[in-house]
Amino acid sequence: MMDTKQDLFRFIDKEKPVLEIGPLDVPMVTKSGGNVYYADIRSNEELTEHYRNVHNDEKVKKIVPIDFVVKSTYKEAVGGLRFQTVVSSHVIEHTFDFIRHLQEIGEILNESGHYVMRVPDKRHCFDHFREITPFRDAYDVYMNGESALKRLKMDYFMMKHPCNNPVGYLRGSVSYGTELFNEERFNLAQNQFRDFVKDSDPVHFWVFTSLSFMALIRDCLLFNLIPFELVFAHDSANLPVEFYVVLKKNSELTKNEVKRKAEIFRINEIIESRKSENKNFDVKQSNLKNYVSGAEKVYIYGGAEKVKYLLHILGEDAKYITGAVFEPYCKKEGCCVQGYRLDEIEDKNSKIIVALAESVCSKALQELKDSGFVNIATYLPLCF
């Protein structure tokens, strides 16, 4: 199971041609020591002009040089080049045509090449109150073009929330009620529908969770539209503002019905399994809040990523503790975590949550019991 975006790099071989789409100033893959190219729908001059009023000058200056400007198709932009890996970070939600985008990526990938993506999770960003993109919308745009896009653009301006802080969504403290009578936003949404322009504003046409993205891939295969098998799709291990997807080009799926149906069935099995896991996760999260309710002090004993996640759920009043099972977590910039050693906690009745992998959880429980602690709960979230 993948835990962080760094694990995505096992799919990226920089010795073979790599194309990153829309890198701006923070490319996932750097050019140093590799065969890496960058593509965007804008030239560097156009990017500078477009983002001048959005980002500060320093950020604009760091936009990397673009090798291929995509004005029509990726195949046309890159000429005869083919890539072993294509990479994009928070790009696919902006594309005008979800299905055609995947088809075009398939055209420039080598057989068995990978399309590696980081995608925003609607549950923890300003898309929170928008409906997940169903296959019918993607297919409508694929078949009918620009005319089908205007309602998606209207939805973006009408339903996106000004809050883009994932912690608020995770804690359930953000309400759409604050925007109900915002006439400016609704007038803008109406204008976008009435006077639709297919422009390149940073609009999220498509809205996903990792499960819904897998379902879209499954349904594209049902209609025999894309040459990809699903290699991986999972939520981030950190605060889940995004999820990760890796597709592998397999042209046999478009020609061999038996293999294609096998892949469709496999993806559907993953989706059904994840649905069950997510239900268990929701129950555990609810139980966790009940467990700590009213407690004067709560301590979390766990790995760094899970600790940060739990702190977002429980609030910054929870404290982080370290023990012999793992090395102390180094405090990162912007992370409000106070570390304690077990021998520094005098009140042995303090509530402690163990958030460790099963392989080391039993050792941590024994260490806590040997240290005299009695109020201990385990938290083994399945979504990590």
Secondary structure, 3 states (H helix, E strand, C coil): CCCCHHHHHHHCCCCCCEEEECCCCCCCCCCCCCCEEEEECCCHHHHHHHHCCCCCHHHHHCCCCCCEECCCCHHHHHCCCCEEEEEEECCHHHCCCHHHHHHHHHHHEEEEEEEEEEEECHHHCCCCCCCCCCHHHHHHHHHHHHHHCHHHHHHHHHHCCCCCCHHHHHHCCCCHHHHCCCHHHHHHHHHHHHCCCCCCCCCCCCCCCHHHHHHHHHHHHHCCCCCEEEEEEEECCCCCCEEEEEEEECCHHHHCHHHHHHHHHHHHHHHHHHHHHHHHHHHHHHHHHHHHCCCCCEEEEECHHHHHHHHHHHCCCCEEEECCCCCCCCCCCCCCCCEEEHHHCCCCCCEEEEECCHHHHHHHHHHHHHCCCCCEEECCCCCC
